Amino acid sequence: MGPPLYHKEVLRAPYIPPAGETNHVSANDWVRQTMHLRDKQRHRDRIVNMRPAIDDSPPVTLETLSGPNRKKIWFEFMRNRDIEHENIRLLEKMSRIMAR
């Protein structure tokens, strides 16, 4: 991977001079700029860590299964897939209950 897309220097908060000087930056400006830089950094991190949204793997079909018991193997596969799906749902529900 190449050099980073940004420098850490950009993320530092700007210098705020004491009140009464002509180039005074208000706290709201400082907060707005800090939040903007944080959002910008978060966006860059998302872009760098982006994954494809389309599943391009070949589908599982009956032709890929071989032998005289293709139908039995297929239904066993489908049953196991459904069981895995239900297990994941149950774990999510349990984690939500534990988080309360």
Protein Blocks (a to p, Z undefined) as FASTA:
>chain_A
ZZdfbdfklmpccddddehiaklccfklmmmmmmmmmmmmmmmmmmmmpccfbdcbdcdd
fklpgcjklmmmmmmmmmmmmmmmmmmmmmmmmmmmmmZZ
